Amino acid sequence: MIPENYIGITFAISASILWSITVVTIKPITNQVSPFLINPIKNSIGFFLFFISFILFDIPLWYHDLLLSEYFIILFSGTLGMFLGDTIFIYALNKIGANRVAIVDAFSPVVIFIYCLILLPDQSLNFVQIIGFVLTIIGLLILKNENDFDDIDSTVKIKGILMVLGAMLCTGFGVVYLKTVLNRINETGYDIKINLWITAFRLIPGVIFSWILFLLQKNKLEKINPLLEKQNLIPLIIASIIGPFIALGCWILGYAFIDKPSITSIIGQSSVIFIILLSWIFLKEKLTRLRILSAILVFIGVILVSLNL
C-alpha cells in the first residue's frame, strides 16, 4: 500500500503543474480583461464543475458531520484564498509577469511554516528538510537582485512583489487554518469525497464576494466587452477548468494527505520551474541565468524535502 505522504506528494506536484498551466493561460488575457472579472468567472466555473461532478459520482451535496466552527473555518479560508488572495494575485500577474510572480511565490513556504508553528502541533522540520526549505526560498533573494530595469519599471516591480506577498499572506493563513479541519476529519482514515466537498464548499465565498466586488466596479459593461472576443473567452474557460476545479482539488488533497503544510507548500513550489519554462515558451518572457538558477534551487529543495518525509 502506498504511504499517505507519497499520495500527498503526487497530488501536490500535480497541482503545481496544473496551476502553472493555469497561470500561463490567464496571463495574456490580463491585459484586456479586468482581474475583478477574471476571478469571479473562474471561481463560478470551478464551483459549477464540482457541483456536476458530485452529482455524476454520487458525492453528497452536504455533509452534516462537521462542527459549526469548522463550516466557518472553511468559508473563512475560501474568503482569504479564493477571493482576496486570487484577486490580488491576478492583478500582480498583469503587472510583473508570470515568471516573476512564480519566483516571489517561492517565499510562501516561510509564511506557511510560521502559520503552522502558531496554529498546528508538531510542525518541526529535520535538518535535510531545513536545507531544502532554505534552497527554495533563495529564489526570492535572487529575483530581488536581478538587473532588469530595461524590462520593467522598478516601482512597478516592487509594487507587484508586495502584492504577491499580500496574496500569499491571505492564502497561506487560509490553508493552514483549513488544515485544522482536514486533520480532524481524516483522523480515522482519508475520504477523498469529503475532502473534495470541502474544496468546493471553500469556493462559495470566492464566488459570492468576487461577484460583489465586480458589481461595485465602475464601467462594468465595458469590462465585460473584452470577453466577447474568442481570444479572451476561450483561455479563461480553459484556465477555469484546470485551475479552480482540477488543480484546486489536487492542492487541497495534497494538504490533506501530507501531515505538515509547510512541506506541502515547499513541494508546491515546483510550479516555479514549470511557470518559468512555460512563460518562456508561450509568453516569450525572458529566461535569464538568474531565473534558471532560481528554478534549479527550487527543484533541489523540493527533492530534499520529498525524500525525507
C-alpha positions, 0 to 999 in steps of 0.5 A: 500500500502506498504511504499517505505522504507519497499520495500527498506528494503526487497530488501536490506536484500535480497541482503545481503543474496544473496551476502553472498551466493555469497561470500561463493561460490567464496571463495574456488575457490580463491585459484586456480583461479586468482581474475583478472579472477574471476571478469571479468567472473562474471561481463560478466555473470551478464551483459549477464543475464540482457541483456536476461532478458530485452529482455524476459520482454520487458525492453528497451535496452536504455533509452534516458531520462537521462542527459549526466552527469548522463550516466557518473555518472553511468559508473563512479560508475560501474568503482569504484564498479564493477571493482576496488572495486570487484577486490580488494575485491576478492583478500582480500577474498583469503587472510583473509577469508570470515568471516573476510572480512564480519566483516571489511565490517561492517565499510562501513556504516561510509564511506557511511554516510560521502559520503552522508553528502558531496554529498546528502541533508538531510542525518541526522540520529535520535538518535535510528538510531545513536545507531544502526549505532554505534552497527554495526560498533563495529564489526570492533573494535572487529575483530581488537582485536581478538587473532588469530595469530595461524590462520593467519599471522598478516601482512597478516591480516592487509594487507587484512583489508586495502584492504577491506577498499580500496574496500569499499572506491571505492564502497561506493563513487560509490553508493552514487554518483549513488544515485544522479541519482536514486533520480532524476529519481524516483522523480515522482514515482519508475520504477523498469525497469529503475532502473534495466537498470541502474544496468546493464548499471553500469556493462559495465565498470566492464566488459570492464576494468576487461577484460583489466586488465586480458589481461595485466596479465602475464601467462594468459593461465595458469590462465585460466587452473584452470577453466577447472576443474568442481570444479572451473567452476561450483561455479563461474557460480553459484556465477555469477548468484546470485551475479552480476545479482540477488543480484546486482539488489536487492542492487541497488533497495534497494538504490533506494527505501530507501531515505538515503544510509547510512541506506541502507548500515547499513541494508546491513550489515546483510550479516555479520551474514549470511557470518559468519554462512555460512563460518562456515558451508561450509568453516569450518572457525572458529566461535569464541565468538568474531565473534558471538558477532560481528554478534549479534551487527550487527543484533541489529543495523540493527533492530534499524535502520529498525524500525525507518525509 
